[in-house]
Amino acid sequence: MPITVQKYLGLTLLPHSGVSLVFTGIISSVLASSEPELATIVTGTIAAAAVINEIIAVIVSKKGLELAGEIKQQK
């Protein structure tokens, strides 16, 4: 693999938190019957973390693509 791919691929993969939201839905439905308060806490925490991740990850991903030379830096 080219060195730019080796160095910056991880940064460009950050904005993919949809999987965690699917797993959150599964765990919430499992916990809802036995621990409804815990299900609410888990859902809220993971959803908030996903929103924060999506904001930060987009910026970091763009920077990774710029560093790899895939997109030109904006002035």
mmCIF file of the N, C-alpha and C atoms, coordinates in Angstrom:
data_MODEL
# 
_entry.id   MODEL 
# 
loop_
_atom_site.group_PDB 
_atom_site.id 
_atom_site.type_symbol 
_atom_site.label_atom_id 
_atom_site.label_alt_id 
_atom_site.label_comp_id 
_atom_site.label_asym_id 
_atom_site.label_entity_id 
_atom_site.label_seq_id 
_atom_site.pdbx_PDB_ins_code 
_atom_site.Cartn_x 
_atom_site.Cartn_y 
_atom_site.Cartn_z 
_atom_site.occupancy 
_atom_site.B_iso_or_equiv 
_atom_site.pdbx_formal_charge 
_atom_site.auth_seq_id 
_atom_site.auth_comp_id 
_atom_site.auth_asym_id 
_atom_site.auth_atom_id 
_atom_site.pdbx_PDB_model_num 
ATOM 1   N N  . MET A 1 1  ? 0.837   -1.184 0.000  1.00 0.00 ? 1  MET A N  1 
ATOM 2   C CA . MET A 1 1  ? 0.000   0.000  0.000  1.00 0.00 ? 1  MET A CA 1 
ATOM 3   C C  . MET A 1 1  ? 0.878   1.243  0.000  1.00 0.00 ? 1  MET A C  1 
ATOM 4   N N  . PRO A 1 2  ? 0.397   2.286  -0.626 1.00 0.00 ? 2  PRO A N  1 
ATOM 5   C CA . PRO A 1 2  ? 1.151   3.536  -0.575 1.00 0.00 ? 2  PRO A CA 1 
ATOM 6   C C  . PRO A 1 2  ? 1.266   4.036  0.866  1.00 0.00 ? 2  PRO A C  1 
ATOM 7   N N  . ILE A 1 3  ? 2.336   4.752  1.154  1.00 0.00 ? 3  ILE A N  1 
ATOM 8   C CA . ILE A 1 3  ? 2.579   5.236  2.508  1.00 0.00 ? 3  ILE A CA 1 
ATOM 9   C C  . ILE A 1 3  ? 1.466   6.154  2.992  1.00 0.00 ? 3  ILE A C  1 
ATOM 10  N N  . THR A 1 4  ? 0.884   6.947  2.074  1.00 0.00 ? 4  THR A N  1 
ATOM 11  C CA . THR A 1 4  ? -0.208  7.839  2.492  1.00 0.00 ? 4  THR A CA 1 
ATOM 12  C C  . THR A 1 4  ? -1.424  7.053  2.968  1.00 0.00 ? 4  THR A C  1 
ATOM 13  N N  . VAL A 1 5  ? -1.686  5.927  2.344  1.00 0.00 ? 5  VAL A N  1 
ATOM 14  C CA . VAL A 1 5  ? -2.803  5.082  2.783  1.00 0.00 ? 5  VAL A CA 1 
ATOM 15  C C  . VAL A 1 5  ? -2.489  4.496  4.150  1.00 0.00 ? 5  VAL A C  1 
ATOM 16  N N  . GLN A 1 6  ? -1.281  4.045  4.342  1.00 0.00 ? 6  GLN A N  1 
ATOM 17  C CA . GLN A 1 6  ? -0.880  3.461  5.615  1.00 0.00 ? 6  GLN A CA 1 
ATOM 18  C C  . GLN A 1 6  ? -0.974  4.479  6.750  1.00 0.00 ? 6  GLN A C  1 
ATOM 19  N N  . LYS A 1 7  ? -0.608  5.720  6.474  1.00 0.00 ? 7  LYS A N  1 
ATOM 20  C CA . LYS A 1 7  ? -0.560  6.735  7.524  1.00 0.00 ? 7  LYS A CA 1 
ATOM 21  C C  . LYS A 1 7  ? -1.920  7.344  7.843  1.00 0.00 ? 7  LYS A C  1 
ATOM 22  N N  . TYR A 1 8  ? -2.785  7.527  6.854  1.00 0.00 ? 8  TYR A N  1 
ATOM 23  C CA . TYR A 1 8  ? -3.971  8.341  7.067  1.00 0.00 ? 8  TYR A CA 1 
ATOM 24  C C  . TYR A 1 8  ? -5.307  7.620  6.908  1.00 0.00 ? 8  TYR A C  1 
ATOM 25  N N  . LEU A 1 9  ? -5.301  6.345  6.615  1.00 0.00 ? 9  LEU A N  1 
ATOM 26  C CA . LEU A 1 9  ? -6.554  5.622  6.422  1.00 0.00 ? 9  LEU A CA 1 
ATOM 27  C C  . LEU A 1 9  ? -7.413  5.619  7.686  1.00 0.00 ? 9  LEU A C  1 
ATOM 28  N N  . GLY A 1 10 ? -6.792  5.457  8.832  1.00 0.00 ? 10 GLY A N  1 
ATOM 29  C CA . GLY A 1 10 ? -7.543  5.431  10.090 1.00 0.00 ? 10 GLY A CA 1 
ATOM 30  C C  . GLY A 1 10 ? -8.330  6.703  10.335 1.00 0.00 ? 10 GLY A C  1 
ATOM 31  N N  . LEU A 1 11 ? -7.723  7.845  10.012 1.00 0.00 ? 11 LEU A N  1 
ATOM 32  C CA . LEU A 1 11 ? -8.412  9.121  10.210 1.00 0.00 ? 11 LEU A CA 1 
ATOM 33  C C  . LEU A 1 11 ? -9.656  9.232  9.329  1.00 0.00 ? 11 LEU A C  1 
ATOM 34  N N  . THR A 1 12 ? -9.578  8.692  8.128  1.00 0.00 ? 12 THR A N  1 
ATOM 35  C CA . THR A 1 12 ? -10.710 8.820  7.210  1.00 0.00 ? 12 THR A CA 1 
ATOM 36  C C  . THR A 1 12 ? -11.846 7.853  7.543  1.00 0.00 ? 12 THR A C  1 
ATOM 37  N N  . LEU A 1 13 ? -11.606 6.883  8.395  1.00 0.00 ? 13 LEU A N  1 
ATOM 38  C CA . LEU A 1 13 ? -12.648 5.918  8.755  1.00 0.00 ? 13 LEU A CA 1 
ATOM 39  C C  . LEU A 1 13 ? -13.413 6.301  10.017 1.00 0.00 ? 13 LEU A C  1 
ATOM 40  N N  . LEU A 1 14 ? -13.048 7.404  10.660 1.00 0.00 ? 14 LEU A N  1 
ATOM 41  C CA . LEU A 1 14 ? -13.686 7.793  11.913 1.00 0.00 ? 14 LEU A CA 1 
ATOM 42  C C  . LEU A 1 14 ? -15.187 8.065  11.824 1.00 0.00 ? 14 LEU A C  1 
ATOM 43  N N  . PRO A 1 15 ? -15.689 8.724  10.759 1.00 0.00 ? 15 PRO A N  1 
ATOM 44  C CA . PRO A 1 15 ? -17.105 9.090  10.806 1.00 0.00 ? 15 PRO A CA 1 
ATOM 45  C C  . PRO A 1 15 ? -18.084 7.954  10.496 1.00 0.00 ? 15 PRO A C  1 
ATOM 46  N N  . HIS A 1 16 ? -17.847 6.791  11.005 1.00 0.00 ? 16 HIS A N  1 
ATOM 47  C CA . HIS A 1 16 ? -18.728 5.652  10.740 1.00 0.00 ? 16 HIS A CA 1 
ATOM 48  C C  . HIS A 1 16 ? -19.264 5.096  12.058 1.00 0.00 ? 16 HIS A C  1 
ATOM 49  N N  . SER A 1 17 ? -20.144 5.847  12.694 1.00 0.00 ? 17 SER A N  1 
ATOM 50  C CA . SER A 1 17 ? -20.662 5.400  13.989 1.00 0.00 ? 17 SER A CA 1 
ATOM 51  C C  . SER A 1 17 ? -22.061 4.811  13.889 1.00 0.00 ? 17 SER A C  1 
ATOM 52  N N  . GLY A 1 18 ? -22.552 4.599  12.684 1.00 0.00 ? 18 GLY A N  1 
ATOM 53  C CA . GLY A 1 18 ? -23.883 4.029  12.512 1.00 0.00 ? 18 GLY A CA 1 
ATOM 54  C C  . GLY A 1 18 ? -24.025 2.647  13.119 1.00 0.00 ? 18 GLY A C  1 
ATOM 55  N N  . VAL A 1 19 ? -22.968 1.878  13.091 1.00 0.00 ? 19 VAL A N  1 
ATOM 56  C CA . VAL A 1 19 ? -23.006 0.529  13.655 1.00 0.00 ? 19 VAL A CA 1 
ATOM 57  C C  . VAL A 1 19 ? -23.267 0.583  15.155 1.00 0.00 ? 19 VAL A C  1 
ATOM 58  N N  . SER A 1 20 ? -22.635 1.531  15.833 1.00 0.00 ? 20 SER A N  1 
ATOM 59  C CA . SER A 1 20 ? -22.850 1.642  17.278 1.00 0.00 ? 20 SER A CA 1 
ATOM 60  C C  . SER A 1 20 ? -24.303 1.995  17.589 1.00 0.00 ? 20 SER A C  1 
ATOM 61  N N  . LEU A 1 21 ? -24.940 2.774  16.720 1.00 0.00 ? 21 LEU A N  1 
ATOM 62  C CA . LEU A 1 21 ? -26.343 3.117  16.951 1.00 0.00 ? 21 LEU A CA 1 
ATOM 63  C C  . LEU A 1 21 ? -27.250 1.903  16.769 1.00 0.00 ? 21 LEU A C  1 
ATOM 64  N N  . VAL A 1 22 ? -26.919 1.039  15.833 1.00 0.00 ? 22 VAL A N  1 
ATOM 65  C CA . VAL A 1 22 ? -27.694 -0.195 15.646 1.00 0.00 ? 22 VAL A CA 1 
ATOM 66  C C  . VAL A 1 22 ? -27.558 -1.088 16.875 1.00 0.00 ? 22 VAL A C  1 
ATOM 67  N N  . PHE A 1 23 ? -26.325 -1.241 17.357 1.00 0.00 ? 23 PHE A N  1 
ATOM 68  C CA . PHE A 1 23 ? -26.111 -2.061 18.560 1.00 0.00 ? 23 PHE A CA 1 
ATOM 69  C C  . PHE A 1 23 ? -26.785 -1.441 19.780 1.00 0.00 ? 23 PHE A C  1 
ATOM 70  N N  . THR A 1 24 ? -26.844 -0.121 19.832 1.00 0.00 ? 24 THR A N  1 
ATOM 71  C CA . THR A 1 24 ? -27.542 0.547  20.927 1.00 0.00 ? 24 THR A CA 1 
ATOM 72  C C  . THR A 1 24 ? -29.024 0.202  20.908 1.00 0.00 ? 24 THR A C  1 
ATOM 73  N N  . GLY A 1 25 ? -29.610 0.195  19.724 1.00 0.00 ? 25 GLY A N  1 
ATOM 74  C CA . GLY A 1 25 ? -31.015 -0.197 19.610 1.00 0.00 ? 25 GLY A CA 1 
ATOM 75  C C  . GLY A 1 25 ? -31.260 -1.612 20.077 1.00 0.00 ? 25 GLY A C  1 
ATOM 76  N N  . ILE A 1 26 ? -30.341 -2.495 19.731 1.00 0.00 ? 26 ILE A N  1 
ATOM 77  C CA . ILE A 1 26 ? -30.484 -3.900 20.150 1.00 0.00 ? 26 ILE A CA 1 
ATOM 78  C C  . ILE A 1 26 ? -30.383 -4.025 21.665 1.00 0.00 ? 26 ILE A C  1 
ATOM 79  N N  . ILE A 1 27 ? -29.351 -3.397 22.245 1.00 0.00 ? 27 ILE A N  1 
ATOM 80  C CA . ILE A 1 27 ? -29.156 -3.515 23.694 1.00 0.00 ? 27 ILE A CA 1 
ATOM 81  C C  . ILE A 1 27 ? -30.291 -2.850 24.458 1.00 0.00 ? 27 ILE A C  1 
ATOM 82  N N  . SER A 1 28 ? -30.816 -1.750 23.921 1.00 0.00 ? 28 SER A N  1 
ATOM 83  C CA . SER A 1 28 ? -31.925 -1.065 24.584 1.00 0.00 ? 28 SER A CA 1 
ATOM 84  C C  . SER A 1 28 ? -33.182 -1.921 24.589 1.00 0.00 ? 28 SER A C  1 
ATOM 85  N N  . SER A 1 29 ? -33.434 -2.595 23.487 1.00 0.00 ? 29 SER A N  1 
ATOM 86  C CA . SER A 1 29 ? -34.620 -3.458 23.444 1.00 0.00 ? 29 SER A CA 1 
ATOM 87  C C  . SER A 1 29 ? -34.469 -4.657 24.382 1.00 0.00 ? 29 SER A C  1 
ATOM 88  N N  . VAL A 1 30 ? -33.250 -5.144 24.547 1.00 0.00 ? 30 VAL A N  1 
ATOM 89  C CA . VAL A 1 30 ? -33.018 -6.262 25.470 1.00 0.00 ? 30 VAL A CA 1 
ATOM 90  C C  . VAL A 1 30 ? -33.178 -5.800 26.917 1.00 0.00 ? 30 VAL A C  1 
ATOM 91  N N  . LEU A 1 31 ? -32.612 -4.613 27.219 1.00 0.00 ? 31 LEU A N  1 
ATOM 92  C CA . LEU A 1 31 ? -32.672 -4.113 28.588 1.00 0.00 ? 31 LEU A CA 1 
ATOM 93  C C  . LEU A 1 31 ? -34.025 -3.523 28.969 1.00 0.00 ? 31 LEU A C  1 
ATOM 94  N N  . ALA A 1 32 ? -34.823 -3.131 28.000 1.00 0.00 ? 32 ALA A N  1 
ATOM 95  C CA . ALA A 1 32 ? -36.082 -2.436 28.281 1.00 0.00 ? 32 ALA A CA 1 
ATOM 96  C C  . ALA A 1 32 ? -37.014 -3.227 29.188 1.00 0.00 ? 32 ALA A C  1 
ATOM 97  N N  . SER A 1 33 ? -37.030 -4.519 29.045 1.00 0.00 ? 33 SER A N  1 
ATOM 98  C CA . SER A 1 33 ? -37.950 -5.317 29.860 1.00 0.00 ? 33 SER A CA 1 
ATOM 99  C C  . SER A 1 33 ? -37.460 -5.493 31.296 1.00 0.00 ? 33 SER A C  1 
ATOM 100 N N  . SER A 1 34 ? -36.161 -5.623 31.498 1.00 0.00 ? 34 SER A N  1 
ATOM 101 C CA . SER A 1 34 ? -35.660 -5.877 32.848 1.00 0.00 ? 34 SER A CA 1 
ATOM 102 C C  . SER A 1 34 ? -35.127 -4.626 33.547 1.00 0.00 ? 34 SER A C  1 
ATOM 103 N N  . GLU A 1 35 ? -34.480 -3.742 32.813 1.00 0.00 ? 35 GLU A N  1 
ATOM 104 C CA . GLU A 1 35 ? -33.879 -2.535 33.393 1.00 0.00 ? 35 GLU A CA 1 
ATOM 105 C C  . GLU A 1 35 ? -34.187 -1.316 32.523 1.00 0.00 ? 35 GLU A C  1 
ATOM 106 N N  . PRO A 1 36 ? -35.408 -0.798 32.572 1.00 0.00 ? 36 PRO A N  1 
ATOM 107 C CA . PRO A 1 36 ? -35.765 0.313  31.683 1.00 0.00 ? 36 PRO A CA 1 
ATOM 108 C C  . PRO A 1 36 ? -34.939 1.582  31.913 1.00 0.00 ? 36 PRO A C  1 
ATOM 109 N N  . GLU A 1 37 ? -34.583 1.868  33.172 1.00 0.00 ? 37 GLU A N  1 
ATOM 110 C CA . GLU A 1 37 ? -33.766 3.052  33.445 1.00 0.00 ? 37 GLU A CA 1 
ATOM 111 C C  . GLU A 1 37 ? -32.374 2.907  32.833 1.00 0.00 ? 37 GLU A C  1 
ATOM 112 N N  . LEU A 1 38 ? -31.802 1.742  32.947 1.00 0.00 ? 38 LEU A N  1 
ATOM 113 C CA . LEU A 1 38 ? -30.482 1.485  32.370 1.00 0.00 ? 38 LEU A CA 1 
ATOM 114 C C  . LEU A 1 38 ? -30.536 1.580  30.845 1.00 0.00 ? 38 LEU A C  1 
ATOM 115 N N  . ALA A 1 39 ? -31.601 1.092  30.259 1.00 0.00 ? 39 ALA A N  1 
ATOM 116 C CA . ALA A 1 39 ? -31.766 1.182  28.801 1.00 0.00 ? 39 ALA A CA 1 
ATOM 117 C C  . ALA A 1 39 ? -31.796 2.637  28.356 1.00 0.00 ? 39 ALA A C  1 
ATOM 118 N N  . THR A 1 40 ? -32.473 3.487  29.109 1.00 0.00 ? 40 THR A N  1 
ATOM 119 C CA . THR A 1 40 ? -32.532 4.917  28.783 1.00 0.00 ? 40 THR A CA 1 
ATOM 120 C C  . THR A 1 40 ? -31.164 5.559  28.898 1.00 0.00 ? 40 THR A C  1 
ATOM 121 N N  . ILE A 1 41 ? -30.424 5.223  29.941 1.00 0.00 ? 41 ILE A N  1 
ATOM 122 C CA . ILE A 1 41 ? -29.081 5.781  30.141 1.00 0.00 ? 41 ILE A CA 1 
ATOM 123 C C  . ILE A 1 41 ? -28.150 5.350  29.015 1.00 0.00 ? 41 ILE A C  1 
ATOM 124 N N  . VAL A 1 42 ? -28.180 4.073  28.674 1.00 0.00 ? 42 VAL A N  1 
ATOM 125 C CA . VAL A 1 42 ? -27.322 3.557  27.612 1.00 0.00 ? 42 VAL A CA 1 
ATOM 126 C C  . VAL A 1 42 ? -27.656 4.232  26.278 1.00 0.00 ? 42 VAL A C  1 
ATOM 127 N N  . THR A 1 43 ? -28.937 4.328  25.975 1.00 0.00 ? 43 THR A N  1 
ATOM 128 C CA . THR A 1 43 ? -29.355 4.947  24.713 1.00 0.00 ? 43 THR A CA 1 
ATOM 129 C C  . THR A 1 43 ? -28.913 6.404  24.637 1.00 0.00 ? 43 THR A C  1 
ATOM 130 N N  . GLY A 1 44 ? -29.148 7.144  25.687 1.00 0.00 ? 44 GLY A N  1 
ATOM 131 C CA . GLY A 1 44 ? -28.756 8.554  25.705 1.00 0.00 ? 44 GLY A CA 1 
ATOM 132 C C  . GLY A 1 44 ? -27.261 8.758  25.607 1.00 0.00 ? 44 GLY A C  1 
ATOM 133 N N  . THR A 1 45 ? -26.510 7.943  26.324 1.00 0.00 ? 45 THR A N  1 
ATOM 134 C CA . THR A 1 45 ? -25.054 8.068  26.317 1.00 0.00 ? 45 THR A CA 1 
ATOM 135 C C  . THR A 1 45 ? -24.466 7.752  24.955 1.00 0.00 ? 45 THR A C  1 
ATOM 136 N N  . ILE A 1 46 ? -24.888 6.666  24.356 1.00 0.00 ? 46 ILE A N  1 
ATOM 137 C CA . ILE A 1 46 ? -24.351 6.272  23.052 1.00 0.00 ? 46 ILE A CA 1 
ATOM 138 C C  . ILE A 1 46 ? -24.788 7.251  21.970 1.00 0.00 ? 46 ILE A C  1 
ATOM 139 N N  . ALA A 1 47 ? -26.020 7.716  22.032 1.00 0.00 ? 47 ALA A N  1 
ATOM 140 C CA . ALA A 1 47 ? -26.496 8.683  21.034 1.00 0.00 ? 47 ALA A CA 1 
ATOM 141 C C  . ALA A 1 47 ? -25.711 9.988  21.138 1.00 0.00 ? 47 ALA A C  1 
ATOM 142 N N  . ALA A 1 48 ? -25.473 10.462 22.349 1.00 0.00 ? 48 ALA A N  1 
ATOM 143 C CA . ALA A 1 48 ? -24.688 11.693 22.535 1.00 0.00 ? 48 ALA A CA 1 
ATOM 144 C C  . ALA A 1 48 ? -23.257 11.504 22.046 1.00 0.00 ? 48 ALA A C  1 
ATOM 145 N N  . ALA A 1 49 ? -22.672 10.368 22.359 1.00 0.00 ? 49 ALA A N  1 
ATOM 146 C CA . ALA A 1 49 ? -21.305 10.088 21.901 1.00 0.00 ? 49 ALA A CA 1 
ATOM 147 C C  . ALA A 1 49 ? -21.238 10.017 20.382 1.00 0.00 ? 49 ALA A C  1 
ATOM 148 N N  . ALA A 1 50 ? -22.261 9.464  19.762 1.00 0.00 ? 50 ALA A N  1 
ATOM 149 C CA . ALA A 1 50 ? -22.286 9.372  18.298 1.00 0.00 ? 50 ALA A CA 1 
ATOM 150 C C  . ALA A 1 50 ? -22.387 10.752 17.668 1.00 0.00 ? 50 ALA A C  1 
ATOM 151 N N  . VAL A 1 51 ? -23.180 11.625 18.251 1.00 0.00 ? 51 VAL A N  1 
ATOM 152 C CA . VAL A 1 51 ? -23.309 12.988 17.724 1.00 0.00 ? 51 VAL A CA 1 
ATOM 153 C C  . VAL A 1 51 ? -21.980 13.730 17.844 1.00 0.00 ? 51 VAL A C  1 
ATOM 154 N N  . ILE A 1 52 ? -21.355 13.635 19.004 1.00 0.00 ? 52 ILE A N  1 
ATOM 155 C CA . ILE A 1 52 ? -20.049 14.275 19.203 1.00 0.00 ? 52 ILE A CA 1 
ATOM 156 C C  . ILE A 1 52 ? -19.024 13.698 18.240 1.00 0.00 ? 52 ILE A C  1 
ATOM 157 N N  . ASN A 1 53 ? -19.020 12.382 18.093 1.00 0.00 ? 53 ASN A N  1 
ATOM 158 C CA . ASN A 1 53 ? -18.092 11.725 17.179 1.00 0.00 ? 53 ASN A CA 1 
ATOM 159 C C  . ASN A 1 53 ? -18.304 12.190 15.742 1.00 0.00 ? 53 ASN A C  1 
ATOM 160 N N  . GLU A 1 54 ? -19.554 12.316 15.330 1.00 0.00 ? 54 GLU A N  1 
ATOM 161 C CA . GLU A 1 54 ? -19.833 12.732 13.956 1.00 0.00 ? 54 GLU A CA 1 
ATOM 162 C C  . GLU A 1 54 ? -19.357 14.153 13.687 1.00 0.00 ? 54 GLU A C  1 
ATOM 163 N N  . ILE A 1 55 ? -19.421 15.006 14.674 1.00 0.00 ? 55 ILE A N  1 
ATOM 164 C CA . ILE A 1 55 ? -18.941 16.383 14.500 1.00 0.00 ? 55 ILE A CA 1 
ATOM 165 C C  . ILE A 1 55 ? -17.423 16.410 14.406 1.00 0.00 ? 55 ILE A C  1 
ATOM 166 N N  . ILE A 1 56 ? -16.761 15.766 15.352 1.00 0.00 ? 56 ILE A N  1 
ATOM 167 C CA . ILE A 1 56 ? -15.294 15.778 15.390 1.00 0.00 ? 56 ILE A CA 1 
ATOM 168 C C  . ILE A 1 56 ? -14.708 14.945 14.257 1.00 0.00 ? 56 ILE A C  1 
ATOM 169 N N  . ALA A 1 57 ? -15.298 13.797 13.984 1.00 0.00 ? 57 ALA A N  1 
ATOM 170 C CA . ALA A 1 57 ? -14.736 12.875 13.000 1.00 0.00 ? 57 ALA A CA 1 
ATOM 171 C C  . ALA A 1 57 ? -14.743 13.436 11.587 1.00 0.00 ? 57 ALA A C  1 
ATOM 172 N N  . VAL A 1 58 ? -15.734 14.240 11.253 1.00 0.00 ? 58 VAL A N  1 
ATOM 173 C CA . VAL A 1 58 ? -15.777 14.818 9.917  1.00 0.00 ? 58 VAL A CA 1 
ATOM 174 C C  . VAL A 1 58 ? -14.598 15.764 9.709  1.00 0.00 ? 58 VAL A C  1 
ATOM 175 N N  . ILE A 1 59 ? -14.301 16.553 10.715 1.00 0.00 ? 59 ILE A N  1 
ATOM 176 C CA . ILE A 1 59 ? -13.167 17.476 10.639 1.00 0.00 ? 59 ILE A CA 1 
ATOM 177 C C  . ILE A 1 59 ? -11.852 16.702 10.546 1.00 0.00 ? 59 ILE A C  1 
ATOM 178 N N  . VAL A 1 60 ? -11.689 15.695 11.378 1.00 0.00 ? 60 VAL A N  1 
ATOM 179 C CA . VAL A 1 60 ? -10.461 14.892 11.387 1.00 0.00 ? 60 VAL A CA 1 
ATOM 180 C C  . VAL A 1 60 ? -10.319 14.117 10.079 1.00 0.00 ? 60 VAL A C  1 
ATOM 181 N N  . SER A 1 61 ? -11.421 13.592 9.565  1.00 0.00 ? 61 SER A N  1 
ATOM 182 C CA . SER A 1 61 ? -11.389 12.859 8.304  1.00 0.00 ? 61 SER A CA 1 
ATOM 183 C C  . SER A 1 61 ? -10.956 13.759 7.154  1.00 0.00 ? 61 SER A C  1 
ATOM 184 N N  . LYS A 1 62 ? -11.492 14.973 7.131  1.00 0.00 ? 62 LYS A N  1 
ATOM 185 C CA . LYS A 1 62 ? -11.102 15.919 6.090  1.00 0.00 ? 62 LYS A CA 1 
ATOM 186 C C  . LYS A 1 62 ? -9.607  16.225 6.184  1.00 0.00 ? 62 LYS A C  1 
ATOM 187 N N  . LYS A 1 63 ? -9.117  16.423 7.383  1.00 0.00 ? 63 LYS A N  1 
ATOM 188 C CA . LYS A 1 63 ? -7.688  16.703 7.572  1.00 0.00 ? 63 LYS A CA 1 
ATOM 189 C C  . LYS A 1 63 ? -6.852  15.506 7.114  1.00 0.00 ? 63 LYS A C  1 
ATOM 190 N N  . GLY A 1 64 ? -7.292  14.295 7.399  1.00 0.00 ? 64 GLY A N  1 
ATOM 191 C CA . GLY A 1 64 ? -6.577  13.101 6.948  1.00 0.00 ? 64 GLY A CA 1 
ATOM 192 C C  . GLY A 1 64 ? -6.502  13.018 5.435  1.00 0.00 ? 64 GLY A C  1 
ATOM 193 N N  . LEU A 1 65 ? -7.597  13.357 4.758  1.00 0.00 ? 65 LEU A N  1 
ATOM 194 C CA . LEU A 1 65 ? -7.599  13.348 3.300  1.00 0.00 ? 65 LEU A CA 1 
ATOM 195 C C  . LEU A 1 65 ? -6.690  14.436 2.738  1.00 0.00 ? 65 LEU A C  1 
ATOM 196 N N  . GLU A 1 66 ? -6.650  15.590 3.404  1.00 0.00 ? 66 GLU A N  1 
ATOM 197 C CA . GLU A 1 66 ? -5.737  16.650 2.970  1.00 0.00 ? 66 GLU A CA 1 
ATOM 198 C C  . GLU A 1 66 ? -4.281  16.215 3.147  1.00 0.00 ? 66 GLU A C  1 
ATOM 199 N N  . LEU A 1 67 ? -3.964  15.625 4.303  1.00 0.00 ? 67 LEU A N  1 
ATOM 200 C CA . LEU A 1 67 ? -2.596  15.168 4.561  1.00 0.00 ? 67 LEU A CA 1 
ATOM 201 C C  . LEU A 1 67 ? -2.162  14.079 3.580  1.00 0.00 ? 67 LEU A C  1 
ATOM 202 N N  . ALA A 1 68 ? -3.107  13.255 3.169  1.00 0.00 ? 68 ALA A N  1 
ATOM 203 C CA . ALA A 1 68 ? -2.796  12.182 2.221  1.00 0.00 ? 68 ALA A CA 1 
ATOM 204 C C  . ALA A 1 68 ? -2.665  12.704 0.797  1.00 0.00 ? 68 ALA A C  1 
ATOM 205 N N  . GLY A 1 69 ? -3.020  13.967 0.579  1.00 0.00 ? 69 GLY A N  1 
ATOM 206 C CA . GLY A 1 69 ? -2.933  14.538 -0.741 1.00 0.00 ? 69 GLY A CA 1 
ATOM 207 C C  . GLY A 1 69 ? -4.095  14.191 -1.653 1.00 0.00 ? 69 GLY A C  1 
ATOM 208 N N  . GLU A 1 70 ? -5.171  13.707 -1.079 1.00 0.00 ? 70 GLU A N  1 
ATOM 209 C CA . GLU A 1 70 ? -6.339  13.326 -1.869 1.00 0.00 ? 70 GLU A CA 1 
ATOM 210 C C  . GLU A 1 70 ? -7.221  14.520 -2.206 1.00 0.00 ? 70 GLU A C  1 
ATOM 211 N N  . ILE A 1 71 ? -7.221  15.528 -1.351 1.00 0.00 ? 71 ILE A N  1 
ATOM 212 C CA . ILE A 1 71 ? -7.941  16.760 -1.632 1.00 0.00 ? 71 ILE A CA 1 
ATOM 213 C C  . ILE A 1 71 ? -7.004  17.930 -1.354 1.00 0.00 ? 71 ILE A C  1 
ATOM 214 N N  . LYS A 1 72 ? -7.230  19.006 -2.044 1.00 0.00 ? 72 LYS A N  1 
ATOM 215 C CA . LYS A 1 72 ? -6.389  20.180 -1.866 1.00 0.00 ? 72 LYS A CA 1 
ATOM 216 C C  . LYS A 1 72 ? -6.865  20.958 -0.630 1.00 0.00 ? 72 LYS A C  1 
ATOM 217 N N  . GLN A 1 73 ? -5.915  21.532 0.072  1.00 0.00 ? 73 GLN A N  1 
ATOM 218 C CA . GLN A 1 73 ? -6.250  22.346 1.233  1.00 0.00 ? 73 GLN A CA 1 
ATOM 219 C C  . GLN A 1 73 ? -6.919  23.631 0.775  1.00 0.00 ? 73 GLN A C  1 
ATOM 220 N N  . GLN A 1 74 ? -7.954  24.005 1.525  1.00 0.00 ? 74 GLN A N  1 
ATOM 221 C CA . GLN A 1 74 ? -8.639  25.252 1.205  1.00 0.00 ? 74 GLN A CA 1 
ATOM 222 C C  . GLN A 1 74 ? -7.937  26.390 1.928  1.00 0.00 ? 74 GLN A C  1 
ATOM 223 N N  . LYS A 1 75 ? -7.879  27.540 1.267  1.00 0.00 ? 75 LYS A N  1 
ATOM 224 C CA . LYS A 1 75 ? -7.190  28.678 1.873  1.00 0.00 ? 75 LYS A CA 1 
ATOM 225 C C  . LYS A 1 75 ? -8.157  29.635 2.491  1.00 0.00 ? 75 LYS A C  1 
# 
